[in-house]
Amino acid sequence: MSYMDIANVATDMTQAQNVNKEQLWGLKSMLNNQSNMVQQLLGEVTNNNPPNTGDKINTKA
């Protein structure tokens, strides 16, 4: 294997590593956004529900 081959392999590995970093960053960003959305929805559900008094809600029409 020539020095040029070694240099090319090293370059390829570095580029692949950078792509992986970008993919991981994108995945982390997406998961953070989903987490924030879930937290927001949980907050809305919690705020909109009346306190639990133990009374059963009459679901029969």
C-alpha positions as a Markdown table, in Angstrom:
| # | Residue | x | y | z |
|---|---|---|---|---|
| 1 | Met | 0.0 | 0.0 | 0.0 |
| 2 | Ser | 1.5 | 3.3 | -1.1 |
| 3 | Tyr | 1.6 | 6.5 | 1.0 |
| 4 | Met | -1.1 | 7.9 | -1.3 |
| 5 | Asp | -3.4 | 4.9 | -0.7 |
| 6 | Ile | -2.9 | 5.4 | 3.1 |
| 7 | Ala | -3.7 | 9.1 | 2.7 |
| 8 | Asn | -6.8 | 8.4 | 0.7 |
| 9 | Val | -8.0 | 5.9 | 3.3 |
| 10 | Ala | -7.4 | 8.3 | 6.1 |
| 11 | Thr | -9.3 | 11.0 | 4.2 |
| 12 | Asp | -12.2 | 8.7 | 3.5 |
| 13 | Met | -12.3 | 7.7 | 7.2 |
| 14 | Thr | -12.3 | 11.4 | 8.3 |
| 15 | Gln | -15.1 | 12.2 | 5.9 |
| 16 | Ala | -17.1 | 9.3 | 7.1 |
| 17 | Gln | -16.6 | 10.4 | 10.7 |
| 18 | Asn | -17.8 | 13.9 | 9.9 |
| 19 | Val | -20.9 | 12.5 | 8.2 |
| 20 | Asn | -21.6 | 10.4 | 11.2 |
| 21 | Lys | -21.2 | 13.4 | 13.5 |
| 22 | Glu | -23.6 | 15.4 | 11.4 |
| 23 | Gln | -26.2 | 12.5 | 11.4 |
| 24 | Leu | -25.9 | 12.2 | 15.1 |
| 25 | Trp | -26.3 | 15.9 | 15.6 |
| 26 | Gly | -29.4 | 15.9 | 13.4 |
| 27 | Leu | -30.8 | 12.9 | 15.3 |
| 28 | Lys | -30.1 | 14.6 | 18.6 |
| 29 | Ser | -31.8 | 17.8 | 17.4 |
| 30 | Met | -34.8 | 15.9 | 16.2 |
| 31 | Leu | -35.1 | 14.0 | 19.5 |
| 32 | Asn | -34.8 | 17.2 | 21.5 |
| 33 | Asn | -37.6 | 18.7 | 19.4 |
| 34 | Gln | -39.8 | 15.7 | 20.0 |
| 35 | Ser | -39.0 | 15.8 | 23.7 |
| 36 | Asn | -39.9 | 19.4 | 23.9 |
| 37 | Met | -43.2 | 18.7 | 22.1 |
| 38 | Val | -44.0 | 15.9 | 24.5 |
| 39 | Gln | -43.3 | 18.1 | 27.5 |
| 40 | Gln | -45.5 | 20.8 | 26.0 |
| 41 | Leu | -48.4 | 18.3 | 25.4 |
| 42 | Leu | -48.0 | 16.9 | 28.9 |
| 43 | Gly | -48.2 | 20.4 | 30.3 |
| 44 | Glu | -51.4 | 21.1 | 28.3 |
| 45 | Val | -53.0 | 17.8 | 29.4 |
| 46 | Thr | -52.1 | 18.4 | 33.0 |
| 47 | Asn | -53.3 | 22.0 | 33.0 |
| 48 | Asn | -56.6 | 21.2 | 31.2 |
| 49 | Asn | -57.6 | 18.4 | 33.5 |
| 50 | Pro | -59.7 | 19.2 | 36.5 |
| 51 | Pro | -58.2 | 17.9 | 39.8 |
| 52 | Asn | -59.1 | 14.2 | 40.5 |
| 53 | Thr | -61.8 | 14.3 | 43.2 |
| 54 | Gly | -62.4 | 10.6 | 43.0 |
| 55 | Asp | -65.8 | 11.1 | 41.4 |
| 56 | Lys | -66.6 | 9.0 | 38.3 |
| 57 | Ile | -67.5 | 10.8 | 35.2 |
| 58 | Asn | -70.8 | 9.7 | 33.8 |
| 59 | Thr | -70.0 | 8.6 | 30.3 |
| 60 | Lys | -73.5 | 7.2 | 29.5 |
| 61 | Ala | -75.5 | 9.5 | 27.2 |
